[in-house]
């Protein structure tokens, strides 16, 4: 049992009519991991997660939770899972307390009252108010309570911190870390890298319905990437930094911004051919590393161009 | 095992509909009995065209049984209840999808079939409750006005229209499961109800249409004479059979479908429509 992956996708393909949402997703998340499922909006994160919950049926391939097939063993798989939908909808006319009671009733004997009480306190959630009157953040808290209250083995969260203020985001991150510390698996999607960076062990990056990379956060951070900003004392030819692993981000007169990947030596030698007035290097964020390695070149160029223009 | 939580919650959600339907229909029942004595005298030498008599069952209008059947059981109440059935049928499961609550609901370890069966069960019970709520009105008004009516016959009749109501609920559930949008499903079922009623009503007068009468759900309910002659049990069996068949098909469609992606599958990707956000 212990060696079964908590979440596994095997060649998951999903078409909506002619629209391809997933194009052969293979992924394995081990038990006890905090795994970030990362990708831009529309990449297929929600589709993959909803296949796992058996809300939608894959065109091909398989989604498994602790070795249980999401379709064949659907009920058993869902009994081991907690799920927070990305686009959370609850019953507007019920109060928080009624909502909790209803969903707890669907998992008889699985919700510990003391744990539930602590969870509600910790999130500073007021269960007496009707759901219809709750703010986005408070709804999200209620959604989290519903996902976590039965202390599931596998916690699946679709963009759990979206709509929360920074303080509540921090509380959620602490909760996820506490769940992981208790040996539970946390599988969550996000498009915010900094959040993933803080709490995940590993990340899987999905783009256009395909997993493009699975890496430990530590490795991703260890990737060599430098942002070099050089002020030259003379005009520099346009093609001066056309080297492998070096990309000119932008140029304002004699001020040149370079992104250097795995070729710092070559870049410095190219720089040294001209008169240098000032040079600064920047520690890249995970976001920049991510963009440098996984964003298609054309797209990041467009982004950079937009940033330079603004 | 979960303990029918969905059924209980659905019934709880329906409590006000049940309350107002029950109260409204009970008030109507009492009113029909209250006005009977003043009509009874006037109607004795009343002559109507034969077509009217067939359509509205006025041949027996002068008896208390005929009067109550015509005023209460033949059209008004079934039509009101059918409206309730169509509203509930198109929203029971499709409503959870449209509102997006299906995601949290089916994150719980209950099968789709169980969810559907509990929803159907809740509707079934709600209709029984509405009929039951009408009964006190008979029990009070009939002895009070001193109308010569058998309480048992009237109470049996009060439950006799339910198979017709269940059938329309089943059609609505099936339409909502099979068609891409809830509005379309409602439209189709309403159209079906109106069209088959027209066929049924005209077939009573025009012989050419008679072969089509079996198509109309109304054909299997004898609202015109239900108090005098008792319910059409064979008709009720047909309606119940059709309901069960439609429920099975609806549940099967619900079990097989992708949930909560209705607009994505049903609408063509028009150039000005953005790609669905939740892919």
Boltz contact constraints between the chains, C-beta under 6 A:
constraints:
  - contact:
      token1: [A, 16]
      token2: [B, 264]
      max_distance: 6.0
  - contact:
      token1: [A, 16]
      token2: [B, 265]
      max_distance: 6.0
  - contact:
      token1: [A, 17]
      token2: [B, 265]
      max_distance: 6.0
  - contact:
      token1: [A, 21]
      token2: [B, 279]
      max_distance: 6.0
  - contact:
      token1: [A, 42]
      token2: [B, 275]
      max_distance: 6.0
  - contact:
      token1: [A, 42]
      token2: [B, 279]
      max_distance: 6.0
  - contact:
      token1: [A, 46]
      token2: [B, 278]
      max_distance: 6.0
  - contact:
      token1: [A, 47]
      token2: [B, 279]
      max_distance: 6.0
  - contact:
      token1: [A, 55]
      token2: [B, 259]
      max_distance: 6.0
  - contact:
      token1: [A, 56]
      token2: [B, 258]
      max_distance: 6.0
  - contact:
      token1: [A, 75]
      token2: [B, 109]
      max_distance: 6.0
  - contact:
      token1: [A, 75]
      token2: [B, 111]
      max_distance: 6.0
  - contact:
      token1: [A, 78]
      token2: [B, 109]
      max_distance: 6.0
  - contact:
      token1: [A, 79]
      token2: [B, 109]
      max_distance: 6.0
  - contact:
      token1: [A, 83]
      token2: [B, 107]
      max_distance: 6.0
  - contact:
      token1: [A, 85]
      token2: [B, 103]
      max_distance: 6.0
  - contact:
      token1: [A, 87]
      token2: [B, 100]
      max_distance: 6.0
  - contact:
      token1: [A, 87]
      token2: [B, 278]
      max_distance: 6.0
  - contact:
      token1: [A, 89]
      token2: [B, 99]
      max_distance: 6.0
  - contact:
      token1: [A, 89]
      token2: [B, 100]
      max_distance: 6.0
  - contact:
      token1: [A, 89]
      token2: [B, 101]
      max_distance: 6.0
  - contact:
      token1: [A, 102]
      token2: [B, 9]
      max_distance: 6.0
  - contact:
      token1: [A, 105]
      token2: [B, 5]
      max_distance: 6.0
  - contact:
      token1: [A, 106]
      token2: [B, 2]
      max_distance: 6.0
  - contact:
      token1: [A, 106]
      token2: [B, 5]
      max_distance: 6.0
  - contact:
      token1: [A, 106]
      token2: [B, 108]
      max_distance: 6.0
  - contact:
      token1: [A, 106]
      token2: [B, 110]
      max_distance: 6.0
